[in-house]
Amino acid sequence: MTKKESGKARRLRFEIFRYNPEDPESEPHMQAFEIDEAPYMSLYIALNQIRETLDPSLQFDFACRSAICGSCGMMVNGRPTLGCRTLTSDLPEVVRLHPLPVFKLIGDLSVDTGTWFREMVEKSEAWIHAKEAFDPQAKEARMDDDLAQAIYEGERCIECGCCVASCGVANVNQNFAGPAGLNRIARFMMDPRDQRSDAEWFEVVSNSDGVFGCLGMMACHDVCPKELPLLEVYAYLRRKTLVAAFAGRS
């Protein structure tokens, strides 16, 4: 008999990773909580109910609740996803929650993605490099519509960290740019306002910590909540770096 046929709400069991790295007496362990499922319940709602009624010490991150801020990335039954857009009705009665790997653990399900992304941006210098002095009187630069749309696709990344957590290379190589890093590099490589040459970009991305470190498993593409075209991004980066490599030999 299904839930709809019985008219009874499911009893959900949440097995949640608990650990406070700042508490010397804390040890990593799983803790179970049970609550009744409500219509249209998301993990955001479920975790808040657990914190408000069962354990106020539970740590997790949420902000916008609309899959925009990227704060609520977590491992749900072994798969990285956003808690705010995950409905419990799409999950089994036993839900196992872990923090995203790769990133520094703050506590329980809360991780520090900000430091990782800041270091990635600084390492790749992922901002517009202009070699000419800024002229406030100059006319606004025009851009082809298709190119502007391609750049916008890269800008849709919300830096939730799900793609990084799913990446086998990022999990073993802390210097790897990661899917989000490569996407950001491609966004500025496409931008005509960035005046770096192909040879300069070659030094940024054409090594084992850049695009050639990717093994092509594409788990990042599968878990991206914004469905960014990461396969196209990697193909673009490889083409550009190969062109720069052959140009350097001529």
Buried (B, 14 or more C-beta within 10 A) or exposed (E): EEEEEEEEEBEBBBBBBBBBEEEEEEEEEEBEBEBEBBEEBBBBBBBBBBBEEEEEEBBBBBEEBEBEBBBBBBBBBEBBBBBBBBBBEEBEEEBBBBBBBBBEBBBBBBBEBEEBBEEBBEEBBBEEEEEEEEEEEEEEEEEEEEEEEBBEBBEEBBBBBBBBBBBEBBBEBEBBBBBBBBBBBBBBBBBEEBEBEBEEBBEBBBBEBBBBBBEEEBBBBBBBBBEBBBEEBBEBBBEBBEEBEEEEEE
